[in-house]
Amino acid sequence: MKDEKSDKPIRKYDHESFGPLMKSMNEFFSQQPIKRLLDTIDDFFERPFPFASIPVEMYETDTELIISAEIPGIKKEQIDIEYSERYVTITVNHVEELEESNEKKQYYVKKHSYNKASRTVALPYPIHTNNLNASYVNGVLKIRIPKQRRRKIMIDESM
C-alpha cells in the first residue's frame, strides 16, 4: 500500500491508533544502550559458546595413541585433562571479561561471561601407565598415550 501524495510505502502501523506508540518504541530500541543490549542478546543466541562441543580426533602411530583437539582462543591454564583406565576427559573453562565506557555518549558496559565445555573420549583399550603427555600449540591440544607392549600367546597343538 502506498501514500497517494508521496508515493512512499505506508507502514501498517501508520493507519492504526498505535502508530505513534509503535514509532516511538522503534526509535527507543534503535538507540544506545538499548540497541547494544539487544545486539548482545542476539549474539548470545547465534553463538552461545565458541565451541558447543570440543572437536576431537584420535589416531595411532607405531608407539603411541594420540588424541588431538582443536580449541583455538583458549589459554592453556583454562584446560583440564583427567584420565582413567578407559577414558580421557578434556574440560575447558572459558572466562571472558569486557569493560567499555564512553563519557561523551554517557554509557558504561561491563560484561562477564563464564562458559564450560567438556568432552570425554573412550579409549580403544585400557591404559596402565602414568606416562601421558599433553601439549597445546597454536590452538591444538595433543594428548600422547604410549602404547603398552603387547604379549603374544603361543598356540599349543597338543591340547
C-alpha positions as CSV (number, residue, x, y, z in Angstrom):
1,M,0.0,0.0,0.0
2,K,1.4,3.5,-1.0
3,D,0.7,7.0,0.2
4,E,-1.1,8.9,-2.5
5,K,0.8,12.2,-2.0
6,S,4.4,11.0,-1.7
7,D,4.2,7.6,-3.4
8,K,6.1,6.1,-0.4
9,P,5.0,2.7,1.1
10,I,2.9,3.1,4.1
11,R,3.8,1.0,7.2
12,K,1.0,-1.0,8.7
13,Y,1.0,0.9,12.0
14,D,0.7,4.4,10.3
15,H,-3.1,3.8,9.9
16,E,-3.6,2.3,13.3
17,S,-4.2,4.1,16.6
18,F,-1.0,2.6,17.9
19,G,1.1,4.3,15.1
20,P,2.8,7.0,17.2
21,L,3.4,4.5,20.0
22,M,5.0,1.9,17.7
23,K,7.1,4.7,16.1
24,S,8.4,5.8,19.5
25,M,9.2,2.2,20.5
26,N,11.1,1.6,17.3
27,E,13.2,4.8,18.0
28,F,13.7,3.7,21.6
29,F,15.0,0.3,20.7
30,S,17.3,1.6,18.0
31,Q,19.2,4.0,20.4
32,Q,22.2,3.2,22.5
33,P,22.5,1.5,25.1
34,I,19.3,-0.5,24.4
35,K,20.4,-1.4,20.9
36,R,23.8,-2.7,22.3
37,L,21.9,-4.8,24.8
38,L,19.6,-6.3,22.1
39,D,22.7,-7.0,19.9
40,T,24.4,-8.8,22.8
41,I,21.3,-11.0,23.3
42,D,21.2,-11.7,19.5
43,D,25.0,-12.6,19.6
44,F,24.4,-15.0,22.5
45,F,21.8,-17.0,20.7
46,E,23.7,-17.0,17.4
47,R,26.9,-18.4,19.0
48,P,26.4,-19.3,22.7
49,F,30.0,-20.7,23.1
50,P,33.0,-20.7,20.8
51,F,32.5,-24.4,20.6
52,A,29.4,-26.3,21.5
53,S,31.4,-29.5,21.6
54,I,35.1,-29.9,21.6
55,P,36.1,-31.4,18.2
56,V,38.4,-34.4,18.8
57,E,40.4,-36.7,16.5
58,M,42.1,-39.9,17.7
59,Y,44.7,-41.8,15.8
60,E,47.6,-44.3,16.5
61,T,51.2,-44.4,15.5
62,D,53.6,-47.3,16.0
63,T,54.5,-46.1,19.5
64,E,51.5,-44.1,20.8
65,L,47.8,-43.2,20.8
66,I,47.2,-39.5,20.1
67,I,44.1,-37.5,20.9
68,S,44.0,-34.2,19.2
69,A,41.5,-31.4,20.0
70,E,41.2,-28.1,18.3
71,I,40.3,-25.4,20.8
72,P,41.6,-22.0,19.5
73,G,41.4,-18.8,21.5
74,I,41.8,-20.7,24.8
75,K,44.7,-20.3,27.3
76,K,46.4,-23.5,28.5
77,E,45.5,-22.5,32.1
78,Q,41.8,-22.9,31.1
79,I,42.3,-26.6,30.1
80,D,41.9,-29.5,32.5
81,I,42.7,-33.1,31.4
82,E,41.7,-36.1,33.5
83,Y,42.1,-39.8,32.6
84,S,41.3,-43.2,33.9
85,E,42.0,-46.6,32.5
86,R,39.3,-46.4,29.8
87,Y,38.6,-42.6,29.3
88,V,40.3,-39.2,28.8
89,T,38.2,-36.1,29.7
90,I,39.1,-32.7,28.4
91,T,37.4,-29.7,30.1
92,V,37.7,-26.1,29.1
93,N,36.7,-23.3,31.5
94,H,36.4,-20.1,29.4
95,V,36.2,-16.8,31.3
96,E,35.8,-13.5,29.4
97,E,35.6,-10.0,30.8
98,L,34.9,-6.9,28.8
99,E,34.7,-3.4,30.1
100,E,33.8,-0.4,27.9
101,S,32.8,3.2,28.7
102,N,32.3,6.3,26.8
103,E,31.9,9.6,28.8
104,K,30.9,11.5,25.7
105,K,27.9,9.3,25.0
106,Q,27.4,8.6,28.7
107,Y,27.4,4.8,28.8
108,Y,29.3,2.1,30.7
109,V,29.2,-1.6,29.7
110,K,30.7,-4.4,31.7
111,K,30.4,-8.0,30.5
112,H,31.5,-11.0,32.4
113,S,30.9,-14.5,30.9
114,Y,31.8,-18.0,32.1
115,N,31.5,-21.0,29.8
116,K,32.4,-24.6,30.3
117,A,32.7,-27.4,27.8
118,S,33.8,-30.9,28.4
119,R,34.4,-33.9,26.1
120,T,35.1,-37.5,27.3
121,V,36.9,-39.8,24.8
122,A,36.6,-43.5,25.2
123,L,39.9,-45.2,24.7
124,P,40.1,-48.3,22.4
125,Y,42.0,-50.3,25.0
126,P,42.7,-49.8,28.7
127,I,45.8,-47.9,29.6
128,H,48.0,-48.9,32.6
129,T,50.5,-46.1,32.7
130,N,51.0,-42.6,34.1
131,N,53.3,-41.5,31.2
132,L,50.7,-39.5,29.4
133,N,51.9,-36.2,27.9
134,A,50.0,-33.2,26.7
135,S,51.0,-30.2,24.6
136,Y,49.0,-27.1,23.5
137,V,50.4,-25.3,20.5
138,N,48.5,-22.8,18.2
139,G,45.1,-23.8,19.5
140,V,45.6,-27.5,19.1
141,L,45.8,-29.8,22.2
142,K,47.6,-33.1,21.7
143,I,47.5,-35.8,24.3
144,R,50.0,-38.6,23.8
145,I,49.5,-42.0,25.4
146,P,52.3,-44.5,25.0
147,K,51.2,-47.9,23.7
148,Q,51.6,-50.8,26.0
149,R,53.8,-53.6,24.9
150,R,51.6,-56.4,23.8
151,R,52.3,-60.0,24.6
152,K,51.8,-62.8,22.2
153,I,50.2,-66.1,23.2
154,M,51.8,-69.2,21.8
155,I,49.4,-71.8,20.4
156,D,50.0,-75.3,21.7
157,E,49.0,-78.1,19.3
158,S,49.0,-80.8,21.9
159,M,45.7,-79.9,23.6
